[in-house]
C-alpha cells in the first residue's frame, strides 16, 4: 500500500523541511509585524490607528491565495523585485514568506490587541504618571503582560500558519502540498495512502506545537 515511499522518487523529508522553514520564518515575521500593527492600533496617532485598522480589516478578509499570488505577480513579475534571491526557487520561497507574514500578522495583531485589553488601564496610567513615554509604557508595562495572556491564541495562529503554508504551492514553492499533488497524479491507485502520509506529517508538525504552547500558556498565565 505504501510501496511508493520506497521507490526513491519522492523526497518527503525535503518537502516537509520546506514546510517547516516556511512556518518558522513566517512565524517570526508575523510576530514582529503583528506586534507593530497592534502598537499602531492602540497608539495615540490617529493616522497610524487608521492605517492599522484599515490594513487588518482588508488583509484579514482577503483569501491567502490572493495575497500570495499578488505578491508574486505584483512584486516579482511586474516590479521585478527578487528580494535578494537569484533563482526561481528562492524567489518563490521568499515571496511566499512575505505573503504569509502580511496575512498572518493581522491575526497576531488581533490576538495581541485582545491581550492588551486585559491589562488594567490603571497600570498604564500609573506608568504615564511616572513620566514614561507611550513606547516605554507599551514595551515595559503593557506588552509583557499582553503576551502572557495570549499564548494560547497565538498557538492557534501558529498551527493555522503551519497548515496555511500549503498555499505556497500556488506560486511553485516545493513544499509538502505540492509534492502531494504530484504523488496523487502519479499514484492514482494509492490516493488514500498518499493522503494518510501527508495528514500524519502535518499532525506530527502541529500536535506537539499545540501541546507545548498550551503547557506554556498555563505556566505563564497572568493571575487576576
Backbone torsions as a table, in degrees:
resi	resn	phi	psi	omega
1	UNK	NA	-36.8	-179.4
2	UNK	-109.4	30.5	-177.8
3	UNK	-62.8	-28.3	-177.3
4	UNK	-65.0	-18.8	178.9
5	UNK	-74.0	-22.7	-178.5
6	UNK	-93.5	-2.7	-175.3
7	UNK	-74.6	-21.0	-177.6
8	UNK	79.4	2.7	-178.5
9	UNK	-79.8	-26.8	-175.3
10	UNK	-118.1	133.5	179.5
11	UNK	-103.3	85.5	-177.6
12	UNK	-64.8	-42.1	-177.5
13	UNK	-62.8	-40.8	179.2
14	UNK	-65.0	-41.3	-179.9
15	UNK	-63.4	-45.1	179.3
16	UNK	-72.0	-26.8	175.7
17	UNK	-66.5	-38.9	175.2
18	UNK	-63.1	-40.5	176.9
19	UNK	-60.7	-43.0	178.5
20	UNK	-63.0	-42.7	178.9
21	UNK	-63.3	-44.0	176.6
22	UNK	-57.7	-43.4	-178.2
23	UNK	-65.2	-46.8	-176.0
24	UNK	-65.0	-51.3	-178.7
25	UNK	-63.7	-40.8	-179.5
26	UNK	-69.4	-35.7	179.3
27	UNK	-64.8	-44.1	179.0
28	UNK	-63.2	-48.0	179.4
29	UNK	-63.4	-39.8	-179.5
30	UNK	-66.5	-37.0	179.0
31	UNK	-64.6	-42.5	179.1
32	UNK	-67.2	-49.8	-177.1
33	UNK	-66.3	-40.8	178.9
34	UNK	-64.6	-36.7	177.2
35	UNK	-65.8	-42.0	177.7
36	UNK	-63.5	-41.6	178.1
37	UNK	-63.0	-41.8	178.8
38	UNK	-63.5	-39.8	177.8
39	UNK	-62.9	-39.1	177.0
40	UNK	-63.6	-41.8	-174.3
41	UNK	-69.7	-25.4	179.1
42	UNK	-107.2	5.3	-176.6
43	UNK	-75.9	168.7	-177.3
44	UNK	-86.9	-5.2	-176.6
45	UNK	-93.4	115.6	-176.2
46	UNK	-56.5	-39.4	-177.8
47	UNK	-65.0	-39.9	179.5
48	UNK	-69.7	-38.2	176.1
49	UNK	-62.3	-41.7	-179.7
50	UNK	-65.4	-42.1	178.2
51	UNK	-62.9	-47.7	-179.4
52	UNK	-60.6	-44.7	-179.9
53	UNK	-64.6	-46.6	-179.4
54	UNK	-64.1	-43.7	-179.6
55	UNK	-61.4	-48.9	-178.0
56	UNK	-61.7	-45.7	-176.9
57	UNK	-66.8	-35.8	-179.0
58	UNK	-76.6	-52.6	-173.8
59	UNK	-69.8	-38.8	-178.5
60	UNK	-63.9	-28.7	-178.8
61	UNK	-98.8	11.1	175.1
62	UNK	-100.8	133.3	178.8
63	UNK	-55.9	139.0	-178.3
64	UNK	-59.9	-36.7	178.8
65	UNK	-58.9	-41.3	178.7
66	UNK	-63.8	-41.1	-179.2
67	UNK	-62.8	-47.4	-176.9
68	UNK	-69.3	-43.5	178.3
69	UNK	-64.2	-37.3	177.6
70	UNK	-63.3	-39.1	176.8
71	UNK	-60.5	-42.0	-179.1
72	UNK	-68.8	-47.0	-176.5
73	UNK	-71.1	-46.1	-174.0
74	UNK	-76.6	-48.4	-173.8
75	UNK	-78.8	-45.4	-174.0
76	UNK	-89.3	-57.2	-173.0
77	UNK	-75.8	-30.9	-178.6
78	UNK	-92.4	-51.1	-176.3
79	UNK	-93.5	-12.9	175.6
80	UNK	80.5	14.8	178.2
81	UNK	-73.7	131.0	178.3
82	UNK	-111.4	-3.5	179.6
83	UNK	57.0	34.2	176.6
84	UNK	83.2	-0.1	179.8
85	UNK	-94.8	160.9	-177.0
86	UNK	-113.5	-38.9	-178.9
87	UNK	-101.8	165.7	-174.9
88	UNK	-60.7	-38.2	-177.4
89	UNK	-61.9	-48.4	-178.7
90	UNK	-70.1	-36.6	178.5
91	UNK	-62.7	-47.3	179.3
92	UNK	-60.6	-41.1	180.0
93	UNK	-62.5	-46.5	-177.3
94	UNK	-69.4	-36.0	176.2
95	UNK	-66.3	-37.4	177.7
96	UNK	-64.2	-42.9	177.3
97	UNK	-61.4	-43.2	179.1
98	UNK	-60.2	-46.1	179.4
99	UNK	-64.1	-41.0	178.8
100	UNK	-65.7	-39.1	178.1
101	UNK	-65.1	-46.1	-179.5
102	UNK	-59.8	-37.0	-177.8
103	UNK	-82.5	-51.1	-175.0
104	UNK	-69.5	-28.2	178.4
105	UNK	-57.9	-29.5	179.4
106	UNK	-68.1	-36.9	178.8
107	UNK	-73.1	-37.0	174.3
108	UNK	-61.8	-41.9	179.2
109	UNK	-58.4	-48.5	-177.6
110	UNK	-67.9	-37.7	176.4
111	UNK	-63.9	-43.6	-178.8
112	UNK	-69.7	-35.6	178.3
113	UNK	-64.9	-36.1	175.8
114	UNK	-65.9	-34.6	175.8
115	UNK	-68.4	-37.3	177.3
116	UNK	-62.1	-37.3	-179.6
117	UNK	-68.1	-17.0	178.5
118	UNK	-83.0	-14.9	-179.9
119	UNK	-76.6	124.8	-179.8
120	UNK	-54.3	134.8	-178.4
121	UNK	-60.2	-31.9	-178.3
122	UNK	-60.4	-29.6	179.5
123	UNK	-68.9	-42.4	177.4
124	UNK	-66.1	-39.5	179.7
125	UNK	-66.1	-39.1	177.8
126	UNK	-64.6	-39.5	178.6
127	UNK	-65.2	-40.2	177.9
128	UNK	-66.2	-35.3	179.0
129	UNK	-66.1	-25.2	177.3
130	UNK	-80.8	-4.5	177.1
131	UNK	99.1	8.6	178.9
132	UNK	-75.0	145.4	177.6
133	UNK	-78.2	172.3	179.9
134	UNK	-59.7	-44.5	-178.9
135	UNK	-63.7	-36.9	178.5
136	UNK	-69.3	-41.8	177.2
137	UNK	-60.2	-42.8	-177.2
138	UNK	-66.6	-47.8	-174.1
139	UNK	-79.9	-31.0	-174.6
140	UNK	-96.1	-28.9	-173.5
141	UNK	-113.9	-51.2	-169.4
142	UNK	-82.6	-53.9	-174.0
143	UNK	-61.3	-42.5	178.3
144	UNK	-55.6	-40.6	177.9
145	UNK	-73.5	-36.2	-179.2
146	UNK	-64.5	-43.2	179.7
147	UNK	-62.3	-39.2	179.1
148	UNK	-64.2	-29.4	-177.8
149	UNK	-80.2	-20.0	-171.4
150	UNK	-120.5	25.2	177.4
151	UNK	-60.9	-44.3	-179.5
152	UNK	-63.8	-47.9	175.7
153	UNK	-60.5	-37.9	178.2
154	UNK	-67.3	-32.1	175.6
155	UNK	-63.0	-40.7	177.5
156	UNK	-63.8	-38.9	177.6
157	UNK	-64.3	-40.1	-180.0
158	UNK	-65.5	-41.2	177.9
159	UNK	-64.2	-42.6	177.4
160	UNK	-63.4	-37.7	178.1
161	UNK	-62.7	-41.8	179.3
162	UNK	-57.9	-43.1	179.6
163	UNK	-73.9	-31.1	-179.2
164	UNK	-71.8	-14.9	178.6
165	UNK	-62.2	-18.9	178.8
166	UNK	-62.8	-23.3	-179.4
167	UNK	-68.5	-20.8	179.3
168	UNK	-60.7	-20.0	177.1
169	UNK	-62.2	-21.1	-179.0
170	UNK	-63.3	-24.8	178.2
171	UNK	-113.9	21.0	171.1
172	UNK	85.5	16.3	177.0
173	UNK	-75.6	127.8	-172.1
174	UNK	-81.7	63.6	176.9
175	UNK	-98.4	-167.9	-168.8
176	UNK	-60.7	-43.5	-175.2
177	UNK	-68.3	-30.6	177.7
178	UNK	-68.1	-40.0	175.8
179	UNK	-66.2	-37.7	178.2
180	UNK	-61.4	-41.7	178.3
181	UNK	-60.7	-43.3	179.2
182	UNK	-63.6	-41.1	-178.6
183	UNK	-69.2	-35.6	177.6
184	UNK	-64.2	-38.5	179.0
185	UNK	-67.7	-37.4	-175.4
186	UNK	-90.2	-24.1	-176.7
187	UNK	-119.5	59.5	-175.8
188	UNK	-62.1	-24.3	-178.9
189	UNK	-86.2	-0.2	-178.9
190	UNK	-134.7	39.6	-176.4
191	UNK	-61.7	-42.4	-179.4
192	UNK	-62.3	-40.7	179.5
193	UNK	-65.1	-40.0	178.3
194	UNK	-62.4	-47.6	178.6
195	UNK	-60.1	-39.9	-178.5
196	UNK	-63.7	-41.8	-179.6
197	UNK	-62.4	-46.6	-177.2
198	UNK	-74.4	-33.6	175.3
199	UNK	-63.1	-43.1	177.9
200	UNK	-63.3	-39.4	179.3
201	UNK	-61.0	-43.1	179.8
202	UNK	-72.4	-31.2	175.0
203	UNK	-64.4	-41.4	178.1
204	UNK	-61.4	-34.6	-179.6
205	UNK	-77.3	-38.3	-170.7
206	UNK	-94.8	-36.8	-175.0
207	UNK	-62.7	-49.1	177.7
208	UNK	-61.1	-35.7	178.4
209	UNK	-62.3	-46.6	179.2
210	UNK	-62.8	-42.6	-179.8
211	UNK	-66.0	-43.8	-178.8
212	UNK	-64.3	-48.6	-178.0
213	UNK	-71.1	-28.5	173.4
214	UNK	-63.9	-41.2	176.4
215	UNK	-64.7	-42.4	178.4
216	UNK	-61.5	-41.8	-179.4
217	UNK	-58.8	-39.9	179.0
218	UNK	-69.6	-34.5	-177.4
219	UNK	-72.5	-35.4	-173.0
220	UNK	-105.4	4.2	-177.5
221	UNK	-58.0	138.7	178.8
222	UNK	-77.3	124.0	179.9
223	UNK	-83.1	119.8	-178.7
224	UNK	-103.7	NA	NA
